[in-house]
């Protein structure tokens, strides 16, 4: 399973989710992206640094969704996500960052 498929399957029960850009109409949704820095040595594994973003309207209670995102990512095999709140006057923006180790070519 690709990294995109793995993350999307893990987070889909929480809210609508798309890689990179969400273009549908839901007010609450998730986007994600990842990078894979160059490997050192001859390792047969690759580390993916994943960034997940939960967007929601101001005033919506997102505590359960934030907890579910952390648990879903960890259950999918990532490290326990770091969390930061990037919300502003335009709405809620919650950021989760974690890593995933996969065999080379798993992307």
C-alpha positions as CSV (number, residue, x, y, z in Angstrom):
1,X,0.0,0.0,0.0
2,X,1.4,3.4,-0.9
3,X,2.0,6.1,1.8
4,X,-0.9,8.2,0.3
5,X,-3.3,5.2,0.5
6,X,-2.2,4.3,4.0
7,X,-2.7,7.8,5.4
8,X,-6.0,8.4,3.5
9,X,-7.4,5.0,4.8
10,X,-6.4,5.8,8.3
11,X,-7.9,9.3,8.4
12,X,-11.0,8.8,6.2
13,X,-13.2,7.7,9.2
14,X,-12.4,11.0,11.0
15,X,-13.3,13.5,8.3
16,X,-13.1,13.9,4.5
17,X,-9.4,13.7,3.6
18,X,-7.3,14.4,0.5
19,X,-3.6,14.6,-0.2
20,X,-2.2,18.1,-0.7
21,X,-5.4,20.1,-1.5
22,X,-9.1,19.6,-0.5
23,X,-11.4,20.8,-3.3
24,X,-14.8,19.6,-2.1
25,X,-17.4,21.5,0.0
26,X,-17.2,20.1,3.6
27,X,-16.5,22.7,6.2
28,X,-14.4,20.3,8.2
29,X,-11.7,18.3,6.4
30,X,-8.2,16.9,6.5
31,X,-5.3,17.4,4.1
32,X,-1.8,15.9,4.3
33,X,1.5,15.8,2.6
34,X,4.9,14.2,3.2
35,X,8.6,14.5,2.3
36,X,11.3,11.9,2.2
37,X,14.7,13.3,2.7
38,X,17.7,11.7,0.9
39,X,18.8,8.4,2.5
40,X,22.2,8.1,3.9
41,X,24.2,4.9,3.4
42,X,22.8,1.8,1.9
43,X,19.7,1.5,4.0
44,X,16.8,-0.4,2.5
45,X,14.3,1.8,4.4
46,X,13.0,5.3,3.8
47,X,11.7,7.8,6.4
48,X,8.6,9.8,5.5
49,X,8.0,13.0,7.4
50,X,4.2,13.4,7.3
51,X,2.2,16.6,8.0
52,X,-1.6,16.3,8.5
53,X,-3.8,19.4,8.7
54,X,-7.3,19.4,10.2
55,X,-9.4,22.5,9.1
56,X,-12.7,23.4,10.8
57,X,-14.9,26.4,11.3
58,X,-14.3,28.6,14.3
59,X,-16.3,27.4,17.3
60,X,-16.6,23.7,16.2
61,X,-15.6,21.3,18.9
62,X,-12.7,19.3,17.3
63,X,-11.3,17.7,20.4
64,X,-12.6,14.2,19.5
65,X,-11.4,14.5,15.9
66,X,-7.9,15.7,17.1
67,X,-7.7,12.7,19.4
68,X,-8.9,10.3,16.6
69,X,-6.3,11.7,14.2
70,X,-3.4,11.0,16.6
71,X,-4.7,7.5,17.3
72,X,-5.3,6.7,13.7
73,X,-1.9,7.8,12.6
74,X,-0.2,5.8,15.3
75,X,-2.3,2.7,14.5
76,X,-1.2,3.0,10.9
77,X,2.4,2.7,11.9
78,X,3.6,6.3,12.3
79,X,5.3,7.7,15.3
80,X,3.0,9.4,17.9
81,X,2.2,12.8,16.2
82,X,3.4,16.1,17.4
83,X,0.6,18.7,17.6
84,X,0.4,22.4,17.0
85,X,-2.5,24.8,16.7
86,X,-2.2,27.1,13.7
87,X,-5.7,28.5,13.9
88,X,-6.4,32.1,13.2
89,X,-9.4,34.5,12.7
90,X,-10.4,32.6,9.5
91,X,-10.9,29.3,11.3
92,X,-9.3,26.3,13.0
93,X,-6.1,24.8,11.6
94,X,-4.6,21.9,13.6
95,X,-1.3,20.4,12.5
96,X,0.0,16.9,13.3
97,X,3.5,15.9,12.3
98,X,4.9,12.3,12.5
99,X,7.2,9.9,10.7
100,X,6.8,6.6,9.0
101,X,9.5,4.2,8.0
102,X,8.9,2.0,5.0
103,X,10.9,-0.1,2.6
104,X,12.5,1.8,-0.2
105,X,10.0,2.1,-3.1
106,X,6.9,2.0,-0.9
107,X,5.8,5.5,-2.0
